[in-house]
Amino acid sequence: MTKVKGKLISVLIGIALLIVLAPLPANAGPYIGGYLKSDAVTSHRVLAKIDFLGTNAGKIPEGKWLGGVASVAGANGLAPSGWVYQSLVTLRHNNDVKWTPQAWEGNVLKWYHQEDGGEGDYVAFYERMDINNGAVLYLLYAYETSSDVINNTPTVIHSWYNLTDDANSLVGSQLHGGEWFKHFQFGVESNYAITNTAWEELNSDSCYYDGSNWRYVEGRVCWYPSSLITWIGEQNYCIGTANYWGVNKESSWADTVRWKYTGETITDDSLLWSQSGTKFPCPGAPYSTSAALSGKVSFLGRDTPPNEKWVEPFTLRFFQPGTKNEMPWSPVAVTTNQAGYFWIQTIPVGVYDIAIKNWTCLSELEKETEVYYTYTGTCYLDFGTTREGDANNDDWVTGADRNLLYAAWGSHEGDPNWNPHCDFNRDGWVTGADRNLMYTNWGQHGDLV
């Protein structure tokens, strides 16, 4: 099959440029965050809503920013690991919003990515992080108007991912004030102590996925000295008990907290929100846990599409990236239409190696394919052109396939020696055209061998 490498090359070039051009992170302050109570179940997904409300971006000095941040400490077990995953939405002097998903290992920023996220007067930004299949997937849903939120039509959806060994999001725990807290953190962050103007920011819908529902639980301010995202600047802008000026909660209810500059200090262990429950109602897009995938396959020697010869059954298999370990669901049967396209629904959001195979062609594997929710339609994957000639379906083109072809030579449907597995061009005959397709791929094997 002819591989489509352009997309992969573009991604690699983009990553290289980001590594070279990405600015170094500034020391941050003021910073304040909340942790969920320990009765939050282990989750692979967290979500928070950011709203800058009436903040006057023009009062933010050039080169400085005010941001809403959601982060999780990945771990295996109860102790936090060296990885911290962070998604940051920052408001700049010119009212631009930048989106920066990051991953920290120790004190080193291992991945950095920044995109234009919209304008500061957008009514909502939903930050979401999913950790599964060996990768953390960052998503930002930007809503320009209130009706966009109601109608679930985000202005844009950004996505970014990087590999990780961590399996879960809400897993690390910290004993504080006699109680255990999980390490889903959110709050306000800046690379400047913005004290020359009134500002406020709303963090709401901070919740986690319990396997079937998005839920919120009680959250509190909790100083966590070894947290990799408790930023230390020229002054100690830590949570609560250290020097911490310029931020105070105005009010909190359910799972919503508003950060507002008042010149006061918010104290350690302050209650950010209380109660617990299932999030309802909620915008559909940020809470979706599955996605659709559109795929395409092309054929040689089958006339120009649309053509019934392009209608073909295939089997899709999903693997954890970099492995041949199949995901814990059955292979998916799909059938292409007369143009070679197929569609499948309800694939769990994530990053996969995806393989395709049918009864006469060699298997093809497209690596590190990102499947994510998009309101514009479905994710798209082009498997290129099939490599025909595998008459015995062993994922090789060898003498065994040639023997089957010659045994059916010259036959057509209804003949005693007819073998549809040798009709590689689907014209109803086994002829030299089929032999030519087989010899084009002679000695080759599929990607799953």
C-alpha positions as a Markdown table, in Angstrom:
| # | Residue | x | y | z |
|---|---|---|---|---|
| 1 | Met | 0.0 | 0.0 | 0.0 |
| 2 | Thr | 1.3 | 3.5 | -0.8 |
| 3 | Lys | 1.9 | 5.2 | 2.6 |
| 4 | Val | 0.9 | 8.8 | 3.1 |
| 5 | Lys | 3.8 | 10.3 | 5.0 |
| 6 | Gly | 3.2 | 14.0 | 4.5 |
| 7 | Lys | 1.2 | 14.4 | 7.7 |
| 8 | Leu | 3.8 | 12.6 | 9.8 |
| 9 | Ile | 6.6 | 14.6 | 8.3 |
| 10 | Ser | 4.7 | 17.8 | 9.0 |
| 11 | Val | 4.1 | 16.8 | 12.7 |
| 12 | Leu | 7.8 | 15.9 | 13.1 |
| 13 | Ile | 8.9 | 19.2 | 11.6 |
| 14 | Gly | 6.4 | 21.1 | 13.8 |
| 15 | Ile | 7.7 | 19.3 | 16.9 |
| 16 | Ala | 11.3 | 20.2 | 16.0 |
| 17 | Leu | 10.4 | 23.8 | 15.5 |
| 18 | Leu | 8.6 | 23.9 | 18.8 |
| 19 | Ile | 11.6 | 22.5 | 20.6 |
| 20 | Val | 13.9 | 25.1 | 19.0 |
| 21 | Leu | 11.6 | 28.1 | 19.1 |
| 22 | Ala | 9.6 | 27.5 | 22.3 |
| 23 | Pro | 10.1 | 30.2 | 24.9 |
| 24 | Leu | 11.4 | 29.3 | 28.3 |
| 25 | Pro | 8.7 | 29.3 | 31.0 |
| 26 | Ala | 8.7 | 32.3 | 33.2 |
| 27 | Asn | 8.5 | 32.2 | 36.9 |
| 28 | Ala | 4.9 | 32.4 | 37.9 |
| 29 | Gly | 2.9 | 34.3 | 40.5 |
| 30 | Pro | 0.4 | 34.8 | 41.8 |
| 31 | Tyr | -0.7 | 31.2 | 41.7 |
| 32 | Ile | -3.4 | 29.4 | 43.6 |
| 33 | Gly | -4.9 | 26.0 | 43.1 |
| 34 | Gly | -7.5 | 23.5 | 44.4 |
| 35 | Tyr | -7.3 | 19.8 | 45.1 |
| 36 | Leu | -10.2 | 17.3 | 45.1 |
| 37 | Lys | -11.2 | 15.5 | 48.2 |
| 38 | Ser | -10.0 | 11.9 | 48.4 |
| 39 | Asp | -13.4 | 10.4 | 47.6 |
| 40 | Ala | -12.8 | 11.2 | 44.0 |
| 41 | Val | -12.4 | 8.0 | 42.1 |
| 42 | Thr | -9.4 | 7.3 | 39.9 |
| 43 | Ser | -10.0 | 8.8 | 36.5 |
| 44 | His | -8.4 | 9.1 | 33.1 |
| 45 | Arg | -10.1 | 12.4 | 32.3 |
| 46 | Val | -10.3 | 15.8 | 33.9 |
| 47 | Leu | -12.1 | 19.0 | 32.7 |
| 48 | Ala | -12.2 | 22.6 | 33.7 |
| 49 | Lys | -13.9 | 25.7 | 32.3 |
| 50 | Ile | -12.0 | 29.0 | 32.1 |
| 51 | Asp | -13.7 | 32.4 | 31.7 |
| 52 | Phe | -11.8 | 35.8 | 31.9 |
| 53 | Leu | -15.1 | 37.6 | 32.5 |
| 54 | Gly | -14.5 | 41.4 | 32.5 |
| 55 | Thr | -10.8 | 41.4 | 32.8 |
| 56 | Asn | -9.2 | 44.4 | 31.1 |
| 57 | Ala | -6.4 | 42.8 | 29.1 |
| 58 | Gly | -5.0 | 46.2 | 28.2 |
| 59 | Lys | -3.9 | 46.6 | 31.8 |
| 60 | Ile | -1.7 | 43.5 | 31.6 |
| 61 | Pro | 1.8 | 44.6 | 30.8 |
| 62 | Glu | 3.2 | 43.6 | 27.4 |
| 63 | Gly | 5.1 | 40.3 | 27.7 |
| 64 | Lys | 3.0 | 39.3 | 30.7 |
| 65 | Trp | -0.1 | 37.1 | 31.0 |
| 66 | Leu | -2.9 | 36.0 | 33.3 |
| 67 | Gly | -4.0 | 32.4 | 32.9 |
| 68 | Gly | -6.4 | 29.7 | 34.0 |
| 69 | Val | -4.6 | 26.4 | 34.5 |
| 70 | Ala | -5.7 | 22.8 | 35.0 |
| 71 | Ser | -3.2 | 20.1 | 35.8 |
| 72 | Val | -2.9 | 16.6 | 37.0 |
| 73 | Ala | -0.1 | 14.6 | 38.6 |
| 74 | Gly | 0.2 | 11.3 | 36.9 |
| 75 | Ala | 1.2 | 8.3 | 38.9 |
| 76 | Asn | 0.8 | 4.6 | 39.3 |
| 77 | Gly | -0.6 | 4.0 | 42.8 |
| 78 | Leu | -1.0 | 6.5 | 45.5 |
| 79 | Ala | 2.3 | 8.4 | 45.3 |
| 80 | Pro | 2.8 | 11.1 | 42.6 |
| 81 | Ser | 5.2 | 10.3 | 39.9 |
| 82 | Gly | 7.7 | 12.6 | 38.3 |
| 83 | Trp | 5.3 | 13.7 | 35.6 |
| 84 | Val | 2.9 | 16.6 | 35.8 |
| 85 | Tyr | 0.5 | 17.4 | 32.9 |
| 86 | Gln | -0.7 | 21.0 | 32.6 |
| 87 | Ser | -3.0 | 22.8 | 30.2 |
| 88 | Leu | -2.8 | 26.6 | 30.4 |
| 89 | Val | -5.1 | 29.3 | 28.8 |
| 90 | Thr | -3.4 | 32.7 | 29.0 |
| 91 | Leu | -4.8 | 36.2 | 28.4 |
| 92 | Arg | -2.3 | 38.7 | 26.9 |
| 93 | His | -2.0 | 42.5 | 26.7 |
| 94 | Asn | -3.6 | 42.6 | 23.3 |
| 95 | Asn | -6.6 | 40.5 | 24.4 |
| 96 | Asp | -5.2 | 37.5 | 22.6 |
| 97 | Val | -5.6 | 34.1 | 24.3 |
| 98 | Lys | -2.8 | 31.5 | 24.0 |
| 99 | Trp | -3.3 | 27.9 | 24.7 |
| 100 | Thr | -0.3 | 26.0 | 26.1 |
| 101 | Pro | -0.5 | 22.3 | 27.0 |
| 102 | Gln | 2.7 | 21.1 | 28.7 |
| 103 | Ala | 4.3 | 18.1 | 30.4 |
| 104 | Trp | 6.9 | 18.4 | 33.1 |
| 105 | Glu | 9.3 | 15.6 | 34.2 |
| 106 | Gly | 10.9 | 16.7 | 37.4 |
| 107 | Asn | 11.8 | 20.4 | 36.9 |
| 108 | Val | 12.3 | 20.0 | 33.1 |
| 109 | Leu | 9.6 | 21.0 | 30.6 |
| 110 | Lys | 9.8 | 18.0 | 28.3 |
| 111 | Trp | 7.1 | 19.1 | 25.8 |
| 112 | Tyr | 5.9 | 22.6 | 24.9 |
| 113 | His | 3.2 | 23.6 | 22.4 |
| 114 | Gln | 1.4 | 26.9 | 22.0 |
| 115 | Glu | -1.5 | 27.9 | 19.8 |
| 116 | Asp | -3.7 | 30.9 | 19.3 |
| 117 | Gly | -6.8 | 30.1 | 21.4 |
| 118 | Gly | -9.1 | 33.0 | 20.5 |
| 119 | Glu | -9.9 | 36.3 | 22.1 |
| 120 | Gly | -10.2 | 37.3 | 25.8 |
| 121 | Asp | -13.9 | 38.1 | 25.4 |
| 122 | Tyr | -14.8 | 34.6 | 24.4 |
| 123 | Val | -17.4 | 33.4 | 26.9 |
| 124 | Ala | -15.8 | 30.0 | 27.7 |
| 125 | Phe | -12.7 | 27.9 | 27.3 |
| 126 | Tyr | -13.0 | 24.2 | 28.3 |
| 127 | Glu | -9.7 | 22.6 | 29.1 |
| 128 | Arg | -9.6 | 18.8 | 29.0 |
| 129 | Met | -6.9 | 16.2 | 29.5 |
| 130 | Asp | -7.4 | 12.5 | 28.8 |
| 131 | Ile | -4.7 | 10.0 | 29.7 |
| 132 | Asn | -4.9 | 6.6 | 28.0 |
| 133 | Asn | -3.2 | 4.4 | 25.6 |
| 134 | Gly | 0.2 | 5.5 | 26.6 |
| 135 | Ala | -0.4 | 9.2 | 25.9 |
| 136 | Val | -2.0 | 12.3 | 27.4 |
| 137 | Leu | -4.4 | 14.1 | 25.0 |
| 138 | Tyr | -4.9 | 17.8 | 25.6 |
| 139 | Leu | -8.1 | 19.4 | 24.3 |
| 140 | Leu | -9.2 | 23.1 | 24.3 |
| 141 | Tyr | -12.8 | 23.9 | 23.3 |
| 142 | Ala | -13.2 | 27.7 | 22.7 |
| 143 | Tyr | -16.8 | 29.1 | 22.6 |
| 144 | Glu | -17.2 | 32.6 | 21.2 |
| 145 | Thr | -20.8 | 33.3 | 22.3 |
| 146 | Ser | -23.2 | 32.0 | 24.9 |
| 147 | Ser | -25.4 | 30.5 | 22.1 |
| 148 | Asp | -22.3 | 28.6 | 21.0 |
| 149 | Val | -22.2 | 27.0 | 24.4 |
| 150 | Ile | -25.9 | 26.3 | 24.4 |
| 151 | Asn | -25.8 | 24.8 | 20.9 |
| 152 | Asn | -22.6 | 23.0 | 21.5 |
| 153 | Thr | -20.8 | 24.6 | 18.6 |
| 154 | Pro | -17.3 | 25.6 | 19.7 |
| 155 | Thr | -15.5 | 28.2 | 17.6 |
| 156 | Val | -12.5 | 26.0 | 17.4 |
| 157 | Ile | -11.1 | 22.8 | 19.0 |
| 158 | His | -7.4 | 22.6 | 19.6 |
| 159 | Ser | -5.7 | 19.3 | 20.4 |
| 160 | Trp | -2.2 | 18.1 | 21.3 |
| 161 | Tyr | -0.7 | 15.0 | 22.8 |
| 162 | Asn | 2.5 | 13.5 | 24.0 |
| 163 | Leu | 3.5 | 10.0 | 25.2 |
| 164 | Thr | 3.5 | 9.1 | 28.9 |
| 165 | Asp | 3.9 | 6.0 | 31.0 |
| 166 | Asp | 1.3 | 7.2 | 33.4 |
| 167 | Ala | -2.0 | 5.4 | 33.3 |
| 168 | Asn | -4.3 | 7.7 | 35.2 |
| 169 | Ser | -5.0 | 11.3 | 36.1 |
| 170 | Leu | -6.6 | 11.4 | 39.6 |
| 171 | Val | -4.2 | 9.1 | 41.4 |
| 172 | Gly | -1.6 | 11.0 | 43.5 |
| 173 | Ser | -2.7 | 11.7 | 47.1 |
| 174 | Gln | -1.5 | 14.1 | 49.8 |
| 175 | Leu | -2.3 | 14.2 | 53.5 |
| 176 | His | -3.2 | 17.7 | 54.5 |
| 177 | Gly | -5.0 | 19.0 | 57.5 |
| 178 | Gly | -5.8 | 15.4 | 58.5 |
| 179 | Glu | -7.4 | 14.7 | 55.2 |
| 180 | Trp | -6.3 | 13.1 | 51.9 |
| 181 | Phe | -6.5 | 15.1 | 48.7 |
| 182 | Lys | -6.2 | 13.9 | 45.1 |
| 183 | His | -3.9 | 15.8 | 42.7 |
| 184 | Phe | -6.2 | 17.3 | 40.2 |
| 185 | Gln | -5.2 | 20.9 | 40.4 |
| 186 | Phe | -6.6 | 24.1 | 38.9 |
| 187 | Gly | -6.4 | 27.8 | 39.5 |
| 188 | Val | -5.0 | 31.1 | 38.4 |
| 189 | Glu | -1.4 | 31.7 | 37.2 |
| 190 | Ser | 0.6 | 34.6 | 35.9 |
| 191 | Asn | 4.2 | 35.5 | 35.2 |
| 192 | Tyr | 3.6 | 38.9 | 36.8 |
| 193 | Ala | 1.9 | 40.0 | 40.1 |
| 194 | Ile | -0.9 | 41.9 | 38.4 |
| 195 | Thr | -1.8 | 44.5 | 41.1 |
| 196 | Asn | -2.3 | 47.6 | 39.0 |
| 197 | Thr | -5.8 | 46.7 | 37.9 |
| 198 | Ala | -8.8 | 44.8 | 39.0 |
| 199 | Trp | -9.2 | 41.5 | 37.3 |
| 200 | Glu | -11.2 | 38.4 | 37.8 |
| 201 | Glu | -11.4 | 34.9 | 36.3 |
| 202 | Leu | -13.9 | 32.1 | 36.6 |
| 203 | Asn | -12.9 | 28.5 | 37.0 |
| 204 | Ser | -15.9 | 26.2 | 36.9 |
| 205 | Asp | -17.0 | 22.7 | 35.7 |
| 206 | Ser | -13.8 | 21.3 | 37.3 |
| 207 | Cys | -14.6 | 17.7 | 37.3 |
| 208 | Tyr | -13.4 | 14.2 | 36.5 |
| 209 | Tyr | -14.8 | 11.2 | 34.6 |
| 210 | Asp | -15.8 | 8.2 | 36.7 |
| 211 | Gly | -16.3 | 5.8 | 33.8 |
| 212 | Ser | -19.8 | 6.7 | 33.0 |
| 213 | Asn | -20.5 | 10.3 | 34.2 |
| 214 | Trp | -18.6 | 13.5 | 34.7 |
| 215 | Arg | -18.6 | 14.3 | 38.4 |
| 216 | Tyr | -17.4 | 17.0 | 40.8 |
| 217 | Val | -16.5 | 16.6 | 44.5 |
| 218 | Glu | -15.5 | 19.0 | 47.2 |
| 219 | Gly | -12.4 | 21.0 | 46.4 |
| 220 | Arg | -10.1 | 23.0 | 48.8 |
| 221 | Val | -7.0 | 25.1 | 48.7 |
| 222 | Cys | -4.2 | 22.8 | 49.7 |
| 223 | Trp | -0.5 | 23.8 | 49.9 |
| 224 | Tyr | 1.5 | 21.0 | 48.4 |
| 225 | Pro | 5.2 | 21.8 | 48.7 |
| 226 | Ser | 6.5 | 19.2 | 46.3 |
| 227 | Ser | 4.0 | 19.9 | 43.6 |
| 228 | Leu | 6.0 | 20.6 | 40.4 |
| 229 | Ile | 3.5 | 23.3 | 39.4 |
| 230 | Thr | 3.7 | 25.3 | 42.6 |
| 231 | Trp | 5.7 | 27.9 | 40.8 |
| 232 | Ile | 8.4 | 29.8 | 42.7 |
| 233 | Gly | 9.1 | 33.3 | 41.4 |
| 234 | Glu | 11.1 | 36.3 | 42.8 |
| 235 | Gln | 8.8 | 36.0 | 45.8 |
| 236 | Asn | 7.3 | 32.8 | 47.2 |
| 237 | Tyr | 3.9 | 32.6 | 45.4 |
| 238 | Cys | 2.9 | 29.3 | 46.9 |
| 239 | Ile | -0.5 | 28.2 | 48.0 |
| 240 | Gly | -1.9 | 29.7 | 51.2 |
| 241 | Thr | 0.7 | 29.7 | 53.9 |
| 242 | Ala | 3.6 | 31.3 | 52.0 |
| 243 | Asn | 3.9 | 34.9 | 50.8 |
| 244 | Tyr | 0.9 | 35.1 | 48.6 |
| 245 | Trp | -0.6 | 38.5 | 47.6 |
| 246 | Gly | -3.1 | 39.6 | 45.0 |
| 247 | Val | -5.7 | 36.8 | 44.8 |
| 248 | Asn | -8.8 | 36.0 | 46.8 |
| 249 | Lys | -11.8 | 34.0 | 46.1 |
| 250 | Glu | -15.0 | 36.1 | 45.9 |
| 251 | Ser | -17.4 | 33.3 | 46.1 |
| 252 | Ser | -17.7 | 29.6 | 45.6 |
| 253 | Trp | -20.6 | 27.2 | 45.1 |
| 254 | Ala | -21.1 | 23.8 | 43.7 |
| 255 | Asp | -18.0 | 23.3 | 41.5 |
| 256 | Thr | -17.4 | 27.0 | 40.6 |
| 257 | Val | -14.8 | 29.4 | 42.0 |
| 258 | Arg | -14.1 | 32.9 | 40.9 |
| 259 | Trp | -10.7 | 34.4 | 41.4 |
| 260 | Lys | -10.7 | 38.1 | 41.8 |
| 261 | Tyr | -7.9 | 40.6 | 42.6 |
| 262 | Thr | -8.6 | 42.2 | 46.0 |
| 263 | Gly | -5.1 | 42.7 | 47.5 |
| 264 | Glu | -5.8 | 40.0 | 50.1 |
| 265 | Thr | -4.4 | 36.6 | 50.7 |
| 266 | Ile | -6.5 | 33.4 | 50.4 |
| 267 | Thr | -5.7 | 31.1 | 53.2 |
| 268 | Asp | -4.6 | 27.5 | 53.1 |
| 269 | Asp | -7.3 | 24.9 | 53.3 |
| 270 | Ser | -10.0 | 27.4 | 52.2 |
| 271 | Leu | -13.1 | 25.7 | 50.9 |
| 272 | Leu | -13.4 | 26.3 | 47.1 |
| 273 | Trp | -16.6 | 24.4 | 46.5 |
| 274 | Ser | -18.6 | 21.9 | 48.3 |
| 275 | Gln | -21.1 | 19.1 | 47.7 |
| 276 | Ser | -20.6 | 16.5 | 45.0 |
| 277 | Gly | -22.6 | 15.1 | 42.1 |
| 278 | Thr | -23.0 | 14.5 | 38.4 |
| 279 | Lys | -22.5 | 17.5 | 36.1 |
| 280 | Phe | -25.8 | 18.3 | 34.4 |
| 281 | Pro | -26.6 | 20.0 | 32.2 |
| 282 | Cys | -23.4 | 20.3 | 30.3 |
| 283 | Pro | -22.1 | 21.2 | 26.9 |
| 284 | Gly | -21.7 | 18.0 | 24.9 |
| 285 | Ala | -18.4 | 18.5 | 23.2 |
| 286 | Pro | -16.1 | 18.9 | 26.2 |
| 287 | Tyr | -17.7 | 15.9 | 27.9 |
| 288 | Ser | -17.6 | 13.5 | 24.9 |
| 289 | Thr | -15.7 | 10.4 | 25.5 |
| 290 | Ser | -15.8 | 8.9 | 22.1 |
| 291 | Ala | -15.2 | 10.0 | 18.5 |
| 292 | Ala | -15.9 | 9.0 | 14.9 |
| 293 | Leu | -13.3 | 8.0 | 12.4 |
| 294 | Ser | -13.4 | 8.4 | 8.7 |
| 295 | Gly | -11.1 | 6.2 | 6.6 |
| 296 | Lys | -10.2 | 5.8 | 3.0 |
| 297 | Val | -8.7 | 3.0 | 0.9 |
| 298 | Ser | -7.7 | 3.2 | -2.8 |
| 299 | Phe | -7.4 | 0.3 | -5.3 |
| 300 | Leu | -5.3 | -0.3 | -8.4 |
| 301 | Gly | -6.9 | -1.8 | -11.5 |
| 302 | Arg | -10.6 | -1.4 | -10.4 |
| 303 | Asp | -11.6 | 1.5 | -12.7 |
| 304 | Thr | -12.2 | 5.0 | -11.6 |
| 305 | Pro | -14.4 | 5.6 | -8.6 |
| 306 | Pro | -17.3 | 5.8 | -7.8 |
| 307 | Asn | -17.4 | 2.2 | -8.8 |
| 308 | Glu | -19.0 | -0.9 | -7.2 |
| 309 | Lys | -15.6 | -2.6 | -7.4 |
| 310 | Trp | -14.4 | -0.2 | -4.6 |
| 311 | Val | -17.0 | -1.6 | -2.2 |
| 312 | Glu | -14.9 | -3.9 | 0.0 |
| 313 | Pro | -15.0 | -5.4 | 3.5 |
| 314 | Phe | -12.1 | -4.7 | 5.8 |
| 315 | Thr | -11.1 | -5.4 | 9.4 |
| 316 | Leu | -9.7 | -2.6 | 11.6 |
| 317 | Arg | -7.6 | -3.3 | 14.7 |
| 318 | Phe | -6.5 | -0.7 | 17.3 |
| 319 | Phe | -3.3 | -1.0 | 19.2 |
| 320 | Gln | -1.5 | 0.9 | 21.9 |
| 321 | Pro | 1.1 | 3.1 | 20.2 |
| 322 | Gly | 4.4 | 1.4 | 19.6 |
| 323 | Thr | 3.0 | -2.1 | 20.4 |
| 324 | Lys | 1.1 | -4.9 | 18.9 |
| 325 | Asn | -1.1 | -5.1 | 22.0 |
| 326 | Glu | -4.7 | -4.9 | 20.8 |
| 327 | Met | -7.1 | -2.6 | 22.6 |
| 328 | Pro | -9.7 | -4.4 | 24.8 |
| 329 | Trp | -12.4 | -4.5 | 22.3 |
| 330 | Ser | -13.1 | -6.6 | 19.3 |
| 331 | Pro | -11.7 | -5.8 | 15.8 |
| 332 | Val | -14.1 | -3.5 | 13.9 |
| 333 | Ala | -15.6 | -4.7 | 10.6 |
| 334 | Val | -16.0 | -1.9 | 8.1 |
| 335 | Thr | -17.1 | -1.7 | 4.4 |
| 336 | Thr | -15.9 | 0.9 | 2.0 |
| 337 | Asn | -18.3 | 2.7 | -0.3 |
| 338 | Gln | -18.0 | 3.2 | -4.0 |
| 339 | Ala | -15.3 | 5.9 | -3.5 |
| 340 | Gly | -13.3 | 3.8 | -1.0 |
| 341 | Tyr | -14.5 | 5.6 | 2.2 |
| 342 | Phe | -15.8 | 4.1 | 5.4 |
| 343 | Trp | -17.0 | 5.5 | 8.7 |
| 344 | Ile | -17.1 | 4.1 | 12.3 |
| 345 | Gln | -18.6 | 5.7 | 15.4 |
| 346 | Thr | -18.0 | 5.6 | 19.2 |
| 347 | Ile | -14.2 | 5.0 | 19.1 |
| 348 | Pro | -12.8 | 6.0 | 22.5 |
| 349 | Val | -10.9 | 9.2 | 22.3 |
| 350 | Gly | -7.1 | 8.5 | 22.3 |
| 351 | Val | -4.0 | 7.9 | 20.3 |
| 352 | Tyr | -3.6 | 4.5 | 18.5 |
| 353 | Asp | -1.7 | 2.5 | 16.0 |
| 354 | Ile | -4.5 | 1.4 | 13.6 |
| 355 | Ala | -4.2 | -1.5 | 11.2 |
| 356 | Ile | -6.4 | -2.5 | 8.3 |
| 357 | Lys | -6.6 | -5.9 | 6.5 |
| 358 | Asn | -8.9 | -7.7 | 4.2 |
| 359 | Trp | -9.0 | -11.1 | 2.5 |
| 360 | Thr | -6.8 | -10.4 | -0.5 |
| 361 | Cys | -4.5 | -7.5 | 0.5 |
| 362 | Leu | -1.6 | -7.1 | 2.9 |
| 363 | Ser | -2.2 | -5.4 | 6.3 |
| 364 | Glu | -1.3 | -1.8 | 6.7 |
| 365 | Leu | -0.5 | 0.0 | 10.0 |
| 366 | Glu | -0.8 | 3.7 | 10.5 |
| 367 | Lys | 1.0 | 4.7 | 13.7 |
| 368 | Glu | 0.2 | 7.3 | 16.4 |
| 369 | Thr | -3.2 | 8.2 | 14.9 |
| 370 | Glu | -5.0 | 10.7 | 17.1 |
| 371 | Val | -8.8 | 10.0 | 17.4 |
| 372 | Tyr | -10.5 | 13.0 | 19.0 |
| 373 | Tyr | -13.9 | 14.6 | 19.2 |
| 374 | Thr | -14.5 | 17.3 | 16.5 |
| 375 | Tyr | -17.8 | 19.1 | 16.1 |
| 376 | Thr | -17.1 | 19.6 | 12.3 |
| 377 | Gly | -17.4 | 15.9 | 11.6 |
| 378 | Thr | -14.9 | 13.0 | 12.0 |
| 379 | Cys | -11.2 | 12.4 | 12.3 |
| 380 | Tyr | -9.7 | 11.3 | 8.9 |
| 381 | Leu | -7.2 | 8.6 | 8.1 |
| 382 | Asp | -6.0 | 7.7 | 4.6 |
| 383 | Phe | -4.6 | 4.1 | 4.3 |
| 384 | Gly | -3.4 | 4.7 | 0.8 |
| 385 | Thr | -3.5 | 2.0 | -2.0 |
| 386 | Thr | -3.9 | -1.7 | -1.2 |
| 387 | Arg | -1.2 | -4.2 | -1.9 |
| 388 | Glu | -3.0 | -7.1 | -3.5 |
| 389 | Gly | -1.9 | -10.7 | -3.9 |
| 390 | Asp | -2.5 | -12.4 | -0.6 |
| 391 | Ala | -4.8 | -15.2 | -1.9 |
| 392 | Asn | -4.4 | -17.4 | 1.2 |
| 393 | Asn | -4.8 | -14.5 | 3.7 |
| 394 | Asp | -1.5 | -15.2 | 5.5 |
| 395 | Asp | -0.3 | -11.6 | 5.1 |
| 396 | Trp | 2.5 | -12.6 | 2.7 |
| 397 | Val | 2.6 | -12.6 | -1.1 |
| 398 | Thr | 4.6 | -15.8 | -1.9 |
| 399 | Gly | 4.6 | -19.0 | -4.0 |
| 400 | Ala | 1.6 | -20.3 | -2.1 |
| 401 | Asp | -0.5 | -17.4 | -3.4 |
| 402 | Arg | 0.9 | -18.0 | -6.9 |
| 403 | Asn | -0.1 | -21.6 | -6.8 |
| 404 | Leu | -3.7 | -20.7 | -5.9 |
| 405 | Leu | -3.8 | -18.2 | -8.7 |
| 406 | Tyr | -2.6 | -20.6 | -11.4 |
| 407 | Ala | -5.0 | -23.3 | -10.1 |
| 408 | Ala | -7.8 | -20.8 | -10.8 |
| 409 | Trp | -6.3 | -19.5 | -14.0 |
| 410 | Gly | -8.8 | -18.4 | -16.6 |
| 411 | Ser | -11.8 | -19.1 | -14.5 |
| 412 | His | -14.8 | -16.9 | -13.7 |
| 413 | Glu | -17.6 | -17.1 | -11.2 |
| 414 | Gly | -19.5 | -20.4 | -11.7 |
| 415 | Asp | -16.5 | -22.4 | -13.0 |
| 416 | Pro | -15.4 | -25.4 | -10.9 |
| 417 | Asn | -12.0 | -24.0 | -10.3 |
| 418 | Trp | -13.2 | -20.5 | -9.6 |
| 419 | Asn | -11.5 | -18.8 | -6.6 |
| 420 | Pro | -12.7 | -15.3 | -5.7 |
| 421 | His | -9.6 | -14.9 | -3.5 |
| 422 | Cys | -7.5 | -14.7 | -6.7 |
| 423 | Asp | -9.6 | -12.1 | -8.4 |
| 424 | Phe | -7.6 | -9.2 | -7.2 |
| 425 | Asn | -9.1 | -6.6 | -9.5 |
| 426 | Arg | -12.7 | -7.8 | -8.8 |
| 427 | Asp | -13.6 | -8.0 | -12.5 |
| 428 | Gly | -15.0 | -11.6 | -12.1 |
| 429 | Trp | -12.1 | -13.3 | -13.9 |
| 430 | Val | -8.7 | -14.7 | -12.9 |
| 431 | Thr | -6.4 | -13.4 | -15.6 |
| 432 | Gly | -3.0 | -11.8 | -16.3 |
| 433 | Ala | -4.3 | -8.6 | -14.7 |
| 434 | Asp | -4.6 | -10.3 | -11.4 |
| 435 | Arg | -1.2 | -11.9 | -11.8 |
| 436 | Asn | 0.3 | -8.5 | -12.5 |
| 437 | Leu | -1.2 | -7.1 | -9.3 |
| 438 | Met | 0.3 | -10.0 | -7.3 |
| 439 | Tyr | 3.8 | -9.7 | -8.8 |
| 440 | Thr | 3.8 | -6.0 | -8.1 |
| 441 | Asn | 3.9 | -6.9 | -4.4 |
| 442 | Trp | 5.8 | -10.2 | -4.7 |
| 443 | Gly | 7.7 | -11.2 | -1.6 |
| 444 | Gln | 6.2 | -8.5 | 0.5 |
| 445 | His | 4.4 | -9.0 | 3.8 |
| 446 | Gly | 1.9 | -6.9 | 5.8 |
| 447 | Asp | 2.7 | -4.5 | 8.6 |
| 448 | Leu | 1.2 | -6.9 | 11.2 |
| 449 | Val | 3.7 | -9.7 | 10.4 |
